[in-house]
Amino acid sequence: MLGAPIALIVADNHTTARAGLEAIKVKYDVLPHTFTIKGALEEGALPIYRDGNLLTSASVDWGNLEKSFAASDHILKTTYYTSWQEHAALERESLVGFFDEMDRLTVIGGTHEPHWQQGYIASCLDLPIQTVRVIMPPTGGSFGGRQDPWPFLATALAVYYSRQSARLSYSRLDSFNASPKRHPYQVNYKLGAANNGSLSGIQVRVQANTGGYDGHGQYIADYALTGSGGPYIYSAVDGVAESIYTNGPKGGQFRGFGTPQSNFALECTLDEMTQVLDYDPLEFRKVNCIQQSSISFLGYPIQESLGYQEVLGAIRPHYQTYLEEAVDFNDRQTPDSPYRKGVGLAGMWYRFGKSGALSVEAGAELSPEGELIITCSAPDYGQGSSTTMSQLAAETLGIPRESVKILNADTALTPDSGIQGASRATYFVGGAVVKAAKILKQALLSTATELLDCDPNLLQLTTAGITCSRPNKDGATRVSYQEIYKELSRLNLPKSFHGFFDLSEKFPESSRPKYIPLFVTGAQVADVLVNLQTGVVSVPRITAAHDVGRVINPLDARGQIEGAIIMGIGTALMEEYIPGITQGFGDYYLPTALSTPEINTILIEIPSFEGPFGVKGLGEAAILPTAPAVINGISRIIGSRIRSLPATPERVLKTIQQGPQGGKGD
């Protein structure tokens, strides 16, 4: 693949490094190759790896599909395609490496899992893992792109062999060529429904292009399949997903890892079915909405709270308003006006029960200086996880957030809090932070009770120490945290504690499904405007309703949804990485302020059963409904289906010209 590493040049200045690069002459023999799934699977295709071009597959199969289809009044078959996408984070891949004061090989850089990178480096260099340290500082964006181990390995190699500090920084071209991309999909559906709007059987086949390397493509089949059913009730399911090697860019984690592509195809297929049935799209989703005790698409019930009914109810008035205003707008257009408005709706579910440890660790400690410190690995790459952890700890301790210090994502100082993909941080790591903070609080109160000779019920934690609402015999009402630290030290008692958020008992390994059934839901409605002469699409307004559990930080929650919508508009209308052609932002188009719609966010608070203070997940999930909502709006306006992302003006015009039977994908 273009962007694969050939050589690593280490120099003490840019001029020398450039000279070393120019001194290397590489002769390439062009072998048979393909960027497409079709080319990789056709008879006689060159195997990219010894075992062939199929990396992994996943399946779900339950119910009598043949019987379900036979009882259906309508059977619909569809095919949808998605494209490679670049993360395009503001901060490029930039790292620093050195030997720290304890002679540990240390690398500082952006990543979702510092402990994973620590393991990769130790394995690559055959070092004891305790001699490697990885630090994740606050980072200017990720969206999944910081999962790639290569920048960390390259930096570690440079430090290890030069025995000097080193830095690595990608150019924007390097980032485009070498970083992981969102996997392109081909998704085929066969869907049954009755005249009354009830869904029956569903058959889905997903093929994901994982590119030239397994950049976590081994997981993509599972994630693609999980995202292809949505929060709906079926009588029978037959699903298969495959992750396939090609010579394209390596597919990797990207916001919603593996699920937005499937959800796009599903929600567009559902919209097509509503047109076949002449059924209202929102009412159709309500009729088929999964309930708490329903058997899900995956074949078992969901075991966290579900709020999809509430989501659809909350979005209904906005949906109705958009519809009425679109009709009024179109009625006012003159015959020669090229502009038409339409409304697109899409829903979603998203698993934050992604595979990962069910027992997650965090720490809480009292420092000699009297600081209350939380230690965890919930890397903050712009989503606000450090703020959220401090809020959860402060709420538990009963003190202002500013009084809590967070040590985050440093393998030398913080525990391994498990995988941070799939919007797990607030639910899983936050749960561990709350547990650790409770243990620390109890230790502080127990010591203060003795020092102040005070009833525990009269004690209160403050910024500087603990107060008692009734003076003791010496008139004392307050003890500082420094004094508590000294007393704990005198008694040889611990000042540092570990908290574990553990769902292992709830989901025993002997009966645990592959996906822990924890899902969040949401829906979005898009107000869409199309110029029928040019194919140019704009999205003036979007309303988004998302079930987020208990909202910990409303401003951040709304910001996550707004950012996801802007990214989703990029997916829907303009973003497409083309191997060997795309060089940078000059030919990879991103949404700007001019592309940004008026966004109305509705936070639905259906508390979780298990999460701290009732929280769930949000950050990745909010991107899922945007693209299908926009595409459904376009397709309804032009009277023909857009089947390939993105819906560029050229594709929209081509689909218009092909007519109602057009839009087969390209």
N, C-alpha and C positions, 0 to 999 in steps of 0.2 A: 504494500500500500504506500501511497505517497505520504511522507511524513514519518516513515519507520526510521529508527536510529541506525546510522551507518558507522559513525565514529564519534568519540568524545575528545575534544581538544581542551586542554587545560593550560592556561598561560597567565602571566602576571599583568597583562594589559591587553586592551582590545586590539591594538595594532599587531602584536605578536600572535594573538589568537586568530586574527584574520589571515595573517601570513601562513599559519599552520593549516588553516582550512584550504587556502588556495594551493598549498603544496600537495594536497591529497587529490589524486586523480582516480576516478572510479569509472570503470567501463561496465555498462549495463547490457545484459542480454535480455531483450524483450521476449518474455515467454507468453504462452496462451494465458489469458486472464479475462476476468469478467467483473463488472461492478454490480450485476443484477442477480436477483434470486433465481430467475428463470435460467440464466446462463450457468449458474453454479449447480443446478439440479438436473440439467438436461443430460441425456445419455452421452457418454464420452467426455464429460466435463473433466478438466484437470483437477485432481484432488489437491486442495490447498494444504491439507494436513493428511497424515498417514491414514487416518480412519475415515477420510472422506470429508465432505463439506457440511454435513449435519452436525452441529455442535451439541445441541440438546433438544429434547421435546418434552411436552407435558400434555396431559389429557384430563378431562373430566367427563364422566359418562354415567347417567342415571335416568331412570324412567324408561318408558317405552316410546321411543321417538317415532317409530313407524305408526304406531297407534295414534299418537298425538297429531301427527301430520294428516293422517287419514280423517280425523274428526274435525280438522280445521276448515273453515269456510274460505280462507285465503292463504296462499303460500307465496312468499316473496323471497326472491334471490337477489343479492346485491354484492358488489365488489367495490372496495375503497382502497386508496393508496395514500401513503404519507411520505415525507421527504426526510433526507438528512438535515439536521439543524445544528448550528454552532451555538455554544453557550453565550459567547460574546460578552463575558463579564468585563466590567470596566478595568479591573486589575488583571494584567496578564500573569502568566505563571512566573513567579519570582521567588527565589529561595536563597537562603544564606546557610552555610555550613561551617562548623569549627569544632575544635575539641574544647569542652568546657572545663571548669575548674577542677572537676573530678576525672578529667581525661576521658569523658564520654564523647563519642562521636555524635555531635548534635546538629540537627537540621531544623531550621525554622522555615515554615512555608504553609500555604493553604491546603487543608485537607479536611475531610469529614471524620476520619478515624485515625488520630495520631498513633494509637497503639497498633493498628494494622500496619501503618507505614514503618513503625519501629520494627515490627516483625519481618516485613519485606527486606528492610536494609540489613538486619541481622542475618537473615537467610542468605541474601545475595553475597555478603562479605564473609559468611561463616564466622560470625562473631557471637559471643554470649549476649543475649538480649538485653541484659542489664548494663552493657557497655554502650548501648545506643540510646539516644534521647531525641525525641521529636516534640517540637513546640508548634502549636497552631495559634498564631496571633489573630486579632481581628482582621478580617480580609474583605476586600472590595468585590464581593459577589462570588458565587460559585454555581448555583443551580445544578449541582451534581458534577460539574467539570473538574472539581478538585480531588476526585477519587483516583485519578491516574497515578500509579506509583512511579512512573518513569522519571519525572523531574526530581523526586526525592532520591531515587537510586543514582541518578547522574550526579547530583550534588554530593551525595555520600561517597561515591567513587572518587570524585575529584579531591575531597578532603582526605580520604583514607590513603590515597597513593601519593599525594603531594605533601601530606602532613602539615598543610597550611589551611588557613581559612579560605573559603571559596564562595562565590555567588553565581547563581544562574538566573538568567532572565530571558524569557522568550520574546522575540519580536512579535508583532501582531501577525505577520505571515507565518512564523513558527507555530503560533497558537492555532491559527486556522488549519495548518497542515497536519500538525502532530497531536492535537488534543482530541479526546473522544467526542463523538457526535451522537445526537439522538438517532436511534435505530429507525430506518425506513420500514414500513410494514406494507404487506398486501393482506387484506382481510376480506374473507368471503363468508357471507351469511346466507342461511336458509331459515326463514322465520315463518311460523304459523300463527294465525289469529282467527277468532270467531267474529261474526258480524256484530256482536255486542261489545267488541273492543277487547275481549280477554285474550291474552297471549297464550299459546299452547306450547309447542315444541320449538327449540332453538338448536341449530347446528352452526358451528363457527369453525373456520380454519384460518389460522394466523401464521404468516411466514414473516419472520423478522430478519433483516439483513444486518448481521453483526460485524461485517467488515473483515479485515485481515487478521484480527487478533481477538482473543477472548477478553475484552475489557469489561468483565462482569457480564458478558453475553450468556454465560452459562445459566444465569438466573432469568433471563429475559423471557423465555418461553412460559415460565410459571407466572410472571407478572403480567405478560400479555394476555394470558388466559383469564387470570383473575379479573382484569379490567374489562373483559369482553361481554360480561353478563349484566352488570349494573344492578341497581336496587329494585329488581322486578321479580315477579313470580312466574315460574314456568312449570309445565307439567312433565317435561322431559328435556334433557340436555345432552348434547354430544359436541364436545369441544376438543380441538387439538391445536397446539401451537408449536412452532419449530423455530429454533435459532440457527441461522445458516451462515456459514463462512462465504465471503466473496473477497475480491481484492480492493474493495472500497475502504473508506476510513473506518477505523475501529469504532464500533458502537460502544457507548458507555452510559453511565448514569446521567440522566437529565430530568429536571423537575417533573415529578410524577412517575419516575423510572418505569417505563414499559407499559404504563396504563393510559396516557392521553391518546395514543394512536388507536388503541382498541376502543376506547370510549367514544372517540370521534366517529368511528365506523358504526358502532352500535347505535348511537343517538341519531345519526343520519338515517340509518336503516329504520329505526322506530318512526322517524318523521315520514319516511316514505310509506310505511304501513298506515299511518294515520291518513295519508292522502288516498291510499287504496280504499280504506274504510270510510272516508269522508267523516273523520272523527276529530274532535278538538284535541290538539297535541297535549295540552296540559291535563285535560280530563282523562285522556288515554293513559298518561303516566300515573294518575291517581288511581284509576281502576286497577292497574297492574302493580301498584306500589307494594314493596315487601313490608311485611309486618314483623313485629318482634319475634313471634313464634314460627314464622314462615321458614320453609326449607329454601335456602338461598340457591343461586345459580351454581354454587360450589358443592351443593349436595348436603349441606348441614345448616342449622340455624345460626344466626348471628348472636354473639353473646356479649355485646356491648349495646348501650342504648342507641336506638335509631330515631332520627327525626325527619325522615324524608316527607312524611305526610305534612308535617308542620312547615317544611321548606316550601312545598308546592302551594300550601295555603297562603303563605306569606307573600309569595311572588305573584299570585293570581291577579290582584288589582292592578299591578304594574303591567302585567301581560295584557290585560283587557284594555288599559289605557293606550298602550303602544299600538294594539290592533286598531282601535277606533281612530287614532290619529293617523295611522298609515292609510286607512281607507279615505279619510278626509283629504290627506295630502294628494293621493292619487286622483281623487275626483276633481281636484283643483288644477291638475296639469292640463295644459293645452295639447292638442294632437301632435304638435311637433316637438314637445318637450321630451328629452331623452330620460328624464329622471323618474324612477319609481321607488316606492318604499315598501318594505316588507318587515315581517317580524319572525325571528327564529328563536326557538326554545330548545334547551338541552338540560339534561340532568346528569348525575354522576354518583358513583360511590368510590371510595378510595380506602385501601387497606393500610391502616397504621399498625396492623399485626404482622407486618413483613417479617420474614424469617430473621431471627436474631435471638440473643439471650433473653430468656424470660425472667432471669434474675439480674437486676441492674444495680450497680453500686455507686454510691456517692459518699462524701465525707463531710464532717463538720468538726471544727476544732476551735479551741481558745488559745490565742497566742500569748507569749509573755508580756506583750505590750497591751494586752486586753482587747485585741481584735477578735471579732467573731467571723470565722473564715469557713466558706463552703468550698469544697474541692470536688470537681466532677470533670468529665470529658463530654461536653456538649458544645462543640466548636461553633463560634459565632462568625458567620461569613456574611452578615448583614441582616439576618432574620431576627436578631434580638434575643438569642437564647440566653446570653449572660444576664440581660435585664430580667428576663422571665425567671431565671433561677434565683436571682436576688429577691424578686417579688415573692416567690413561693416561700423562700427561707424567712424573709422578713415577716410575712403573714403568720407563719408558724411560730416564730419567736416572739411576735408581738412588738416589734421595734420598727423604726423607719428603714426603708430600703437602703438609704445611704449609710446605715450602720453595719451593713453586711458586706464583707469583702469576698469577691469571687475569684478563686484560682481555677482557671478553665483550660483544659486541653494541653497539658504538659506531662509527658509520660513519666518524668522524674518526680512530679509533685502531685499528680492527680490519679485517681483510680481509673481503670478501664470501664467506662460506662456503657460499652456496647455500641452497636451500629447506630449511626445517627441519620441514616437515610429514612425515607418513608414517613417523615413528620412524627418520629417517635420521641423526640427530645422532651417535650413538655410532659407528655404522659408517662414515659418510662423513667427518664433521668430526673424529671421533676418529682416523680413519685419517690425516688431514692433520696433526693435532696430533702424532701419533707420528712422522710423517716429519720435521716441523719440529724436534721435540725431538732426534731422532737427529743431525740436521745441527748443531744447537747443541752437543750433547754432543761431537761430533767436533772442533769448533772449540775448545772448552774444553780437551779433552784434548791436542790438538796444541800449544796454547800452553803448557799446564802442563808438557808433556814438555820443552820448551826451557827454561822458567824453572827447573825443578827438576833438569834434566839426569837425567831418570828414564825408565826403560823404560816405554812406554805400558801394558804389561800389569800394571805395579805401581801404576797410578794408580786412585784411587777418588774419585768425587764425594761430597761431604758437604754438610751444611747451609750451612756458611760458606765452603767452598772445596774445593780438591782436594788430597788427600794422596798421598804416595808411601810405600809400605811399606818402602823402604830409603833411609836418608839419603844425600844427595849429598856431595860433597867438603867443602861448607861446613856440613854437618850439618843442612841444611834438609829438612823432610819435608812442608811444607804451603805452599800459595800461596792467597791469598784471591781471591774473585771480583772484588773491586775491583782487585787487582793485575793480574789477567788482562785486565780491561777497559782498564786503562792501557796494557798491552803491546799489545793489539790496536789501540788508538788510535795508539800510537807507530808501529806498522807500517802504519798506514792500512788495516787489515783490517776487514771487516764485523763488527758486533756483533749484527746482526739478520738473521734468515734466514726463508725461506719454504719451507713443506712442502706438497706436493700429493699427495692421494690420488686416483689417476686410473685409472679403469676403461675409458678410451676405447679402448685397444688391445685389451682383451678383448672389447669390444662395438663394433666398427667401425661408423661411421655408415652405411655402404653396406648393411650387413646387420643393423642393430640393430633389434630389435622395439620396438614402441611402449612396452611395459613391460619394463624390464630385469628378467629373470627371477630376482629375489631375493625369496624368501618365507620367512616364519616360520609355524610351525604350533602348534596347541594344542587342548586339549579340556577341557571342564568337565562335571561331573556334579552335579546339583542334587537335594537332598532337599526335597520340596515337600509342604506340608500345606494342604488346602483344607477350608473349612467349606461343606458342600453346601447349607446353609440360607441363608447370608448371601452366599456368593460371595467371602468374604475369603480371601486367599491369604497364606501366610507361607513363608519359605524358611529352615528351621533350619540347614542346612549346605550348603556347596558345596566340592567338591574341584576344584582347577584344576591342570592339567599343561601347561606351556608350554616349547617348545624355544626357548631364548634365546641359543644359542651359548655362548661363554664368559661367565660371570657376573662382571662387574666390581665390582658393589656389591650383595651379596646382600640387605641390608636394604632398599635402594631398590628392587631388582627385586621383592621380595615386596610392598613397599608399592604399587608400580605395579599389580600384579595385584589386590591387595585393593581399592584405590580403583576399579579398572575394574569389579570385580564389583559393588560398591555402586552405581556408575553404571548398570550393566547391569540391576540389580534395579529401579532407577527406571524405566528404559526398559520393562521387562517389565510392571510392575505399576501405575505411577502417573503418570508424567510425560507430559503432553500440553498443548502450547500451542494455545489456540483463539483465532484472530484476533478482536479486538474484545471479547473476554470476559475473557481472562487478564490480570490487572492486576499480579500480584506473587506473593509466596510465600503469600499468603492463599488463592489458588486455583490455585497451581501446586505440586503436592505433590512433595516430595523425600524420598528415604530418610533416616531418622534412625538413631540408635543402636539403636532398637527394631526397625528393619527389617534390621539388619545380621546376616548369618548367621555361624556359626562357619566360618571359611575355612581350608582346608588347601591350601597351595601347594606344588607340586612343580616344581622348576627342572630341566629336562632340558638338559644341556650337550652338544650336538652342535656342535663348533667349526665356524665358517664357513671357507670356502676363502680368502676375500680380506680379511675384516675384521681390524682390529688385535687381536692376541691371541686371534683366533677369535670376536669378538663378532658379534652380529646386531642386531635391533631388538626392542622389546618394548612401549613405553609405550602406544601406541594399540591394538595387537593384542589385548590381554587382554580388551577389552570385547566382542569379537565373539561368543564362545560363550555368554555369560551369559543373554541374553534368550531365545534358542531353547531352551536347556537348561531354563529355568524354564517356558516355555510348553509344551514337550513333556511335562514332568512334570504340569502342570495338565490338559492334553488327555487324557493317559492316565488320570488319576484320574476325570474327569467323563465319559469315554467319548464325547467330541465335541471337534471342533477349534476352538481359539481362533485366529482368523485376523486379528484387528486388534489392534494395540498402542495403548495399554497394556491389560492384562487387569485392568481395574477390577472391583470386586465386581459392578457392574451388568452388565458385559459377560459375566462368568463366569456369573452367574445366567441371563442371557438365553440363553447358549449351552447351559446345562444344560436349560433349558425347551424349546429347539428340538430337542433330542435329537441322535442320531448324525449326522443329515444337516444339522444346524444350523451356526452359526458361520460364515456366509458373508461376514462383514465388515459394517461399518456406517460 
